[in-house]
Amino acid sequence: MPLNTAAFQGESRVKLRSTAYLLGYLGVLPFYALALLTGSLPEPFADQALAALIGYAAVILSFMTGIHWGSGLSMGQAGRMVWSVIPALAAWLALLMPAVFALPLLVLSFILVWLADRGCGWPNWYSRLRFQLTFLVLLCLLGLWGYLAMQL
């Protein structure tokens, strides 16, 4: 059974697309706000901002894998459902480790989710949006990881 893309068609297509773009880009803002706070606040507030960023990244990563679960369920692909759990578990593990290890784990996980996104058959605009958002998140996480590495 192919992915039902009816939700991406019809009268509400423009509203759906603009809502996805708005919510997607708003969802990137906390990454950058928390990264800036991590780099500019004194201890222990910087550590709290960093922990909040890692927690937020874990939540967003888990959210992103949820669409793969739903897609696997609707298409009758148990393998896709099983795969969708792996990045969510990696996100949970990132919450349990020091930031210097959590950030690269999150980076790798976001890349893997983006690679999986490419084979989903979603409309071009949605695939582009997922790429753009993932790219911005990766820039933030990699930049913060580099900043933390220089602090060691």
BALOBA-1460 file (C-alpha; in Angstrom, 3 decimals):
// residues 152
<rec num="1" residu="m" x="0.000" y="0.000" z="0.000"/>
<rec num="2" residu="p" x="1.654" y="3.296" z="-1.072"/>
<rec num="3" residu="l" x="1.935" y="6.273" z="1.232"/>
<rec num="4" residu="n" x="-1.317" y="8.219" z="1.222"/>
<rec num="5" residu="t" x="-0.304" y="11.656" z="0.025"/>
<rec num="6" residu="a" x="-3.884" y="12.902" z="-0.212"/>
<rec num="7" residu="a" x="-3.201" y="15.164" z="2.753"/>
<rec num="8" residu="f" x="-0.609" y="16.954" z="0.633"/>
<rec num="9" residu="q" x="-3.109" y="17.618" z="-2.169"/>
<rec num="10" residu="g" x="-6.359" y="19.505" z="-2.607"/>
<rec num="11" residu="e" x="-7.705" y="22.820" z="-1.357"/>
<rec num="12" residu="s" x="-5.806" y="22.877" z="1.910"/>
<rec num="13" residu="r" x="-2.445" y="22.144" z="0.282"/>
<rec num="14" residu="v" x="-1.234" y="25.754" z="0.528"/>
<rec num="15" residu="k" x="-2.317" y="26.049" z="4.150"/>
<rec num="16" residu="l" x="-0.705" y="22.708" z="5.002"/>
<rec num="17" residu="r" x="2.535" y="23.723" z="3.325"/>
<rec num="18" residu="s" x="2.714" y="27.170" z="4.950"/>
<rec num="19" residu="t" x="1.918" y="25.678" z="8.356"/>
<rec num="20" residu="a" x="4.662" y="23.072" z="7.946"/>
<rec num="21" residu="y" x="7.191" y="25.749" z="6.981"/>
<rec num="22" residu="l" x="6.181" y="28.067" z="9.812"/>
<rec num="23" residu="l" x="6.240" y="25.390" z="12.508"/>
<rec num="24" residu="g" x="9.404" y="23.840" z="11.106"/>
<rec num="25" residu="y" x="11.421" y="27.044" z="11.136"/>
<rec num="26" residu="l" x="10.029" y="28.094" z="14.509"/>
<rec num="27" residu="g" x="11.151" y="24.697" z="15.770"/>
<rec num="28" residu="v" x="14.747" y="25.491" z="14.798"/>
<rec num="29" residu="l" x="14.858" y="28.689" z="16.861"/>
<rec num="30" residu="p" x="15.281" y="26.977" z="20.273"/>
<rec num="31" residu="f" x="18.394" y="25.194" z="18.978"/>
<rec num="32" residu="y" x="20.099" y="28.488" z="18.222"/>
<rec num="33" residu="a" x="18.753" y="30.333" z="21.261"/>
<rec num="34" residu="l" x="19.981" y="27.613" z="23.608"/>
<rec num="35" residu="a" x="23.337" y="27.377" z="21.816"/>
<rec num="36" residu="l" x="23.813" y="31.137" z="22.217"/>
<rec num="37" residu="l" x="22.881" y="30.914" z="25.883"/>
<rec num="38" residu="t" x="25.317" y="28.038" z="26.340"/>
<rec num="39" residu="g" x="28.119" y="30.156" z="24.929"/>
<rec num="40" residu="s" x="27.267" y="33.372" z="26.724"/>
<rec num="41" residu="l" x="25.939" y="32.519" z="30.183"/>
<rec num="42" residu="p" x="28.151" y="31.955" z="33.224"/>
<rec num="43" residu="e" x="28.255" y="28.599" z="34.984"/>
<rec num="44" residu="p" x="26.023" y="26.849" z="36.064"/>
<rec num="45" residu="f" x="23.483" y="28.508" z="33.743"/>
<rec num="46" residu="a" x="25.472" y="27.609" z="30.629"/>
<rec num="47" residu="d" x="25.352" y="23.947" z="31.643"/>
<rec num="48" residu="q" x="21.596" y="24.197" z="32.112"/>
<rec num="49" residu="a" x="21.172" y="25.755" z="28.669"/>
<rec num="50" residu="l" x="23.313" y="22.992" z="27.175"/>
<rec num="51" residu="a" x="21.259" y="20.307" z="28.911"/>
<rec num="52" residu="a" x="18.081" y="21.988" z="27.656"/>
<rec num="53" residu="l" x="19.443" y="22.027" z="24.103"/>
<rec num="54" residu="i" x="20.344" y="18.335" z="24.226"/>
<rec num="55" residu="g" x="16.916" y="17.559" z="25.662"/>
<rec num="56" residu="y" x="15.194" y="19.609" z="22.971"/>
<rec num="57" residu="a" x="17.257" y="17.922" z="20.248"/>
<rec num="58" residu="a" x="16.255" y="14.521" z="21.640"/>
<rec num="59" residu="v" x="12.573" y="15.485" z="21.578"/>
<rec num="60" residu="i" x="12.753" y="16.843" z="18.018"/>
<rec num="61" residu="l" x="14.674" y="13.803" z="16.793"/>
<rec num="62" residu="s" x="12.061" y="11.511" z="18.332"/>
<rec num="63" residu="f" x="9.316" y="13.607" z="16.732"/>
<rec num="64" residu="m" x="11.000" y="13.323" z="13.330"/>
<rec num="65" residu="t" x="11.192" y="9.538" z="13.576"/>
<rec num="66" residu="g" x="7.500" y="9.378" z="14.422"/>
<rec num="67" residu="i" x="6.577" y="10.103" z="10.818"/>
<rec num="68" residu="h" x="8.607" y="7.060" z="9.793"/>
<rec num="69" residu="w" x="6.658" y="4.927" z="12.271"/>
<rec num="70" residu="g" x="3.374" y="6.203" z="10.851"/>
<rec num="71" residu="s" x="4.589" y="5.774" z="7.292"/>
<rec num="72" residu="g" x="5.679" y="2.204" z="8.000"/>
<rec num="73" residu="l" x="2.349" y="1.466" z="9.619"/>
<rec num="74" residu="s" x="0.309" y="2.913" z="6.739"/>
<rec num="75" residu="m" x="2.459" y="1.171" z="4.105"/>
<rec num="76" residu="g" x="2.620" y="-2.162" z="5.914"/>
<rec num="77" residu="q" x="6.413" y="-1.966" z="6.307"/>
<rec num="78" residu="a" x="7.379" y="-3.407" z="9.670"/>
<rec num="79" residu="g" x="11.059" y="-2.767" z="8.927"/>
<rec num="80" residu="r" x="10.454" y="0.968" z="8.667"/>
<rec num="81" residu="m" x="8.648" y="0.875" z="12.002"/>
<rec num="82" residu="v" x="11.542" y="-0.986" z="13.628"/>
<rec num="83" residu="w" x="14.074" y="1.412" z="12.115"/>
<rec num="84" residu="s" x="12.142" y="4.448" z="13.362"/>
<rec num="85" residu="v" x="12.767" y="3.427" z="16.959"/>
<rec num="86" residu="i" x="16.573" y="3.431" z="16.610"/>
<rec num="87" residu="p" x="17.111" y="7.221" z="16.360"/>
<rec num="88" residu="a" x="14.636" y="7.752" z="19.202"/>
<rec num="89" residu="l" x="16.662" y="5.372" z="21.377"/>
<rec num="90" residu="a" x="19.862" y="7.171" z="20.358"/>
<rec num="91" residu="a" x="18.216" y="10.442" z="21.401"/>
<rec num="92" residu="w" x="17.391" y="8.950" z="24.787"/>
<rec num="93" residu="l" x="20.993" y="7.737" z="25.172"/>
<rec num="94" residu="a" x="22.205" y="11.252" z="24.366"/>
<rec num="95" residu="l" x="20.345" y="12.458" z="27.449"/>
<rec num="96" residu="l" x="22.431" y="10.120" z="29.600"/>
<rec num="97" residu="m" x="25.913" y="11.054" z="28.415"/>
<rec num="98" residu="p" x="28.210" y="14.061" z="28.604"/>
<rec num="99" residu="a" x="27.573" y="16.717" z="25.958"/>
<rec num="100" residu="v" x="30.884" y="16.081" z="24.218"/>
<rec num="101" residu="f" x="29.541" y="12.605" z="23.319"/>
<rec num="102" residu="a" x="25.828" y="13.462" z="23.131"/>
<rec num="103" residu="l" x="26.227" y="16.108" z="20.428"/>
<rec num="104" residu="p" x="27.986" y="13.869" z="17.870"/>
<rec num="105" residu="l" x="25.466" y="11.094" z="18.586"/>
<rec num="106" residu="l" x="22.645" y="13.530" z="17.883"/>
<rec num="107" residu="v" x="24.388" y="14.776" z="14.728"/>
<rec num="108" residu="l" x="24.757" y="11.226" z="13.429"/>
<rec num="109" residu="s" x="21.141" y="10.446" z="14.292"/>
<rec num="110" residu="f" x="19.796" y="13.537" z="12.513"/>
<rec num="111" residu="i" x="21.841" y="12.584" z="9.432"/>
<rec num="112" residu="l" x="20.465" y="9.033" z="9.491"/>
<rec num="113" residu="v" x="16.898" y="10.305" z="9.757"/>
<rec num="114" residu="w" x="17.491" y="12.658" z="6.835"/>
<rec num="115" residu="l" x="18.907" y="9.794" z="4.765"/>
<rec num="116" residu="a" x="15.823" y="7.727" z="5.573"/>
<rec num="117" residu="d" x="13.623" y="10.709" z="4.659"/>
<rec num="118" residu="r" x="14.987" y="10.632" z="1.128"/>
<rec num="119" residu="g" x="13.315" y="7.301" z="0.324"/>
<rec num="120" residu="c" x="9.848" y="8.114" z="1.611"/>
<rec num="121" residu="g" x="8.208" y="9.392" z="-1.547"/>
<rec num="122" residu="w" x="7.018" y="12.602" z="0.073"/>
<rec num="123" residu="p" x="6.183" y="15.658" z="-2.029"/>
<rec num="124" residu="n" x="9.236" y="17.609" z="-3.182"/>
<rec num="125" residu="w" x="8.418" y="20.655" z="-1.059"/>
<rec num="126" residu="y" x="8.250" y="18.553" z="2.108"/>
<rec num="127" residu="s" x="11.503" y="16.746" z="1.327"/>
<rec num="128" residu="r" x="13.185" y="20.123" z="0.736"/>
<rec num="129" residu="l" x="11.809" y="21.437" z="4.008"/>
<rec num="130" residu="r" x="13.074" y="18.432" z="5.947"/>
<rec num="131" residu="f" x="16.514" y="18.877" z="4.358"/>
<rec num="132" residu="q" x="16.636" y="22.608" z="5.128"/>
<rec num="133" residu="l" x="15.594" y="22.130" z="8.744"/>
<rec num="134" residu="t" x="17.987" y="19.224" z="9.253"/>
<rec num="135" residu="f" x="20.828" y="21.258" z="7.746"/>
<rec num="136" residu="l" x="20.166" y="24.146" z="10.141"/>
<rec num="137" residu="v" x="20.002" y="21.805" z="13.128"/>
<rec num="138" residu="l" x="23.249" y="20.113" z="12.088"/>
<rec num="139" residu="l" x="25.011" y="23.478" z="11.739"/>
<rec num="140" residu="c" x="23.934" y="24.404" z="15.242"/>
<rec num="141" residu="l" x="24.888" y="21.092" z="16.846"/>
<rec num="142" residu="l" x="28.238" y="20.887" z="15.059"/>
<rec num="143" residu="g" x="29.051" y="24.495" z="15.900"/>
<rec num="144" residu="l" x="28.247" y="23.931" z="19.543"/>
<rec num="145" residu="w" x="30.256" y="20.707" z="19.590"/>
<rec num="146" residu="g" x="33.237" y="22.587" z="18.161"/>
<rec num="147" residu="y" x="32.802" y="25.338" z="20.733"/>
<rec num="148" residu="l" x="32.719" y="22.813" z="23.572"/>
<rec num="149" residu="a" x="35.768" y="21.005" z="22.205"/>
<rec num="150" residu="m" x="37.710" y="24.281" z="22.280"/>
<rec num="151" residu="q" x="36.713" y="24.747" z="25.928"/>
<rec num="152" residu="l" x="38.327" y="21.445" z="26.981"/>
